[in-house]
Amino acid sequence: MEVLKAGLFTSIQDLGRTGYQKYGVIVSGVMDAFSLRIANILVGNPEPEAVMEITMIGPHLKLKKNTMIAITGADLSPMIAGERVPMWRPVYITQDTILQFGDCKTGCRTYLAVAGGYNIKVVMGSKSTYLRAGIGGFSGRALRKGDVLQVSSVKDHQLSFTKKLQKSNQTKNFISSLWYVPEPLGLASSNNIVIRVTRGNEFSLFDAASQKKFFEKSFQITTQSDRMGYRLAGDALTLENPNEMLSEAVTFGTIQIPPDGQPIILLADCQTTGGYPKIAQVARVDLTILAQSKPGQRIHFSEISLQEAEVLYMKREIYLQEIKRNITLYVN
């Protein structure tokens, strides 16, 4: 797969580099794990396999051999020879075809999985790109024009799937499966994004007015945002008695309040520890919605209990397993 045009920020990511935070190595990985997992299920890969994460402005890619792909996440108008490529379903693309992405219709990040996965060196148990350290992914960096990615060999069940696709709806350059996954409603663009959170360890240290504002007011995602964290702008939040804190462990979805009172939501490339008070933690199922939000959009926080967050997580896992069973039945 040759990169003819790199796009805004395109990198190789999987579910992250776990087990090394005690050495100061961040987890990294995809911003939207839900979309990654579905993309891999659709092409018959193991769920944790690395995919291409494409942010807002997508690349132009030349596929140099027949390849089965799946595109999930944000709608960045994937096209082949002027024809729209369906998302959330397996698509078989013929040799020397150019896949390009256009306008961002909804969401922020698109995921491109290929059958067999990308042949990328595993570093500390992961193929994910850790940009600041220059490790993992494709030479430890975002993709550039002229890069050529190798695709690993497909398995027998993926070959049988390819044969089934050839009997499906067919065009000149690609064949799309009639079976698909409905696009999750949470990925649609909105100016009223609701993110469910549980209270953080230091929630009680904030004054009553700030606790109320956090759940009743909205906050705008600023342009000072990246894979490390989203900086928000809104009514300032303050502690009842400001004081110094010891650094503690933080994770994807931790919401910290720095001295200026403007929330920072830590994301996939966040540091391993932080010294700002933690007002809340984003529920795991809503990390997908967060990852698909972009600067300029506004966020409302809604409080749920830890038990409610766990129930939502289990429902999401059951849904993913149903998708896996259904596509297995379709292939066979």
N, C-alpha and C positions, 0 to 999 in steps of 0.2 A: 504494500500500500504506500504510494508516494504522495507526499504533501505538496500540492501545487500552490496552495495559499494557506497560511497558518491560522487566520482568524485572530480574534482579540486575545484569547488565552485558552489554548488547547493543550491538555496534558494527559498522561496515562495515570489512572488511579484505580485502586481496588478498595477493599474494606479497611485498609490501614495497617500500620506497623505496630502491632500490639506487643506488650511485654518489655518495652525498653524505656518507658517514661521515667523509671527510677534512675536511669543514666542520663536523663535530660533529652532523650530523643522523642519527638512528638509522634502522635499516632498518624496524623495526616489522613490520607484516603479520600474517598469521594465525599462531596457535600451532600448528595442525595442518594443514600444507600438503597432506599426503596426502588428507585428507578434503575439503579445498577443491577439489583437482584432480578428484577423482572426482565431486563434486557438479556441477561445471561440465561435465564430459564427459557426464554423464547428461542435462543439458538442452540440450546442443549448443553451449555457450559455449566460447570460447577458455579453455584451462586457467588462465591467470593472472587471469581476470576476478574482480572483487570479489564477495564473498558477505557474508551477515550472520553474524557470529560471536556465538553465544549461550552464556553461561556459567552453568551449574548451574540457575538458575531462569529459565525462558524467558518470552518476551513473548506477548501476545495481538495478533494482526494481522488487519486486515480487508483482504482483497484486492478492490479496487474494479473489477477487470476480469478476464476469463478469463486465467488464468496457468498456465504449466507450471513446476513447481518440482522440486527434489530436496533431500532432507534426509539428511545424513550425519553421521558423528562420534558423539558421545554420544547415548544414548537418553534424551531428556527428555520422553517420552510425548506426541508430537504427536497432537493430536485435532482433528476437525472434527465438530461437532454430536454429540458423544459417541461418535464412531466413530474408532478408531485409524487414523492415516495411516501407510502403509508407508514405511519408510526404505530408503535405498540403491537407489532406483529412481525413474524419472520419474513424476510425479503431475500430472495436469491438474485445476486447481481452478476452479470456476465463479465468475462475478461475484458480489460482495457476500458471499462466504463468509468466515467467521471461523476462522482457524487459531490454535489455542492450544497451549501446551506445559504439561505438568504435572510429575509427580514425576520426579526424576533416577534412572533405573534403572541405567545403566552410564555410565562415563566422566565427563567434566567439561564438554566444549564441543561444541555442535552447530553445524552449518553449513547455512545455507539459501541455495541458489542459485535464481535465477529466470531463465527463458529470456530472453535479450536483455541481462541484467545490470542492475544498478542505475545509474540516470542520475545519477552523482556526479561532481563536478568533479575533474579530475586535478591533483594538486599535486606538482610535482617527480617526475613520471612514475608516480605511484601514487594510488589512491583510498583507501589505508589511513588509518585514524584514528590520529594521533599525539597522544594525549590530553594529555600534559604540555605540549606546544607549542601545542595547540589548532589543529592543521592537519589537512587531509584529512578523509575520511569525511563524515558529516552535520554540518556546522558545527563540525568539529573536536572533537566530543564523543560520548559515548555517547547512544544513542537515548532519547527521553523520550516520555511519553504525549502524544498530539496531533501528533507528527511525521508527515509524509506523504512517503514516498519515491516518486520517479518511476521507472518501469521503462522501459528502452530498447526500441526496436522489435525484434521477432524477425526472424530470417532465413527464407528460403524453406525450408531444410531443417528448421527448427524448426516451421514451419507444417505440413509434411508429417508430421512426427512427431506433432503434435497430432491430426491426422486418424486416424493409426494408433491412438493411444491411445483414441480414441472408440469403437473396435471392441473394446477390451479390457474387463476386469472393471470394472463400472460400479456406482456408488452414486448417491445423490441429489445430493451436493455435490462429489464429486471422482471422477476416473477414474484408476486406478493401472495402470501398465504391468505386464505379466506377466513382462517381462525385468528382472532385477535383478542387483546385485553382492552376493556373499556378504559379510556383515559381517566385517571383519578380526578375527581372534582377539585381536590385541594391544589392542583397544579394550575388551575385557571387563573389568569391575571385578575386582580381585584385591587381596589383602592381602600378596601376595608378588610385587611388581613387579620384574622384572629389566631393568636398563638396561645396554646394552653400551657400553663406552667404550674409547678409546685413551689412552695415557699423555700427560699434559700436559708442557709444557716444563720445569716445576719439580718433576716427580714425584720425581726423584732427590734433591732437597733435603730431602725429608721423612725423618724417622727411620724405621728399619726397622719398628718397632712400628706406626707410623701407616700405612705402606705396606700392611702386612698387614691392619690393621683396615679400611682403605678397601674392600678386596675381600671381607673375611670377615664384617664386621658389617653390619647394616641401619641405615638412617637414615629417620627419620619426617619427612614433609612437614609443616611447621608452618603455623599460620594467618597468619604473617607472610610471606605469599607472594602474588604477583600476576603480571601479564604481564611485569614486569621481571625477576623471578627467584623461584625457590623457595628459601626458607631451610630447611635440614634440621637435625634434632636427633639426636644420637647420641654415640658416643665421640669425644672431642676429638682432632683430628689436629694434630701439631706438627712444626715444622721441626727439622732436626738442629742448625742454627746460625741462629737467627732474625736477619734483617737487613732493611734497607730495600730496596725494589725500585723500579725505574723503571716507570712505567705503560707497558703494552703493549696492542696490539690484542686485543680479545676478540670473541666472537661467540655466537650462539644455541647453547647446549649447553656452553659453557665452564664448568668447575667450579672455582671459586676457594675458597681457605681463608683467611678473615679471622683476625685475632689471637685470637678466641675459640675457634678450632679447629673450628667448625661449618660444614660445606660450604654454599656458595650456588651453585645452578645458574642461570646466566644464561639468560634466555628471549627472546622476540621483541622486547620493548621494552627490551632491555639497552643500557647505555651503549656508546660506541664504544671506550673504552680502560679498563683496570683495573690497579690496582697491587698486588693480592693475588696470591700464588703460585697458579699453575694446576696442579692435581693431575691433571686429566683433561679429556677432551673427549668429549661424548656422540656416538655414531655417528649420522649423519644419519637413518637409517631409524628409529631409536628416539626421535626427537624427537616423533613422533606419540604413542607410548606415554606419554612424559613429559607432553605437553600434555593428555592425557586422565586424568592422575593428579590427585588432589585432596588437600587437607589431611587429615591423619589416616592416610593410607596410608603404607606403608613401602616403601623402595626398597633393592634390592641392586644393587651394581655388578659387572659381569662384564667382564674385560679381553679385548679382541680386538686384533688387529694392524691397522695402517692398510690393508694389502692386503685383509684380511677385511672391513673396513668398506666398502671400495670395491666388492667383489664383492656385498655385501648391497645396496648402493645401486643397482648395475646391475640386479640381479634385480628390485628394486622398480620401476625405470623400465620394464623389459620387461613387467612385470605391468600397469602403467598403459596402455601402448601396446596390449596385448591387449584390455583393456577398451574402449578407443576403437575398435578394429577391430570388435569384437563388436557394439557398439551401432550402429555404422554399418551393419553387415549387417542388424541388426534393423529399423532405420528404413527401409531400402531394400527 
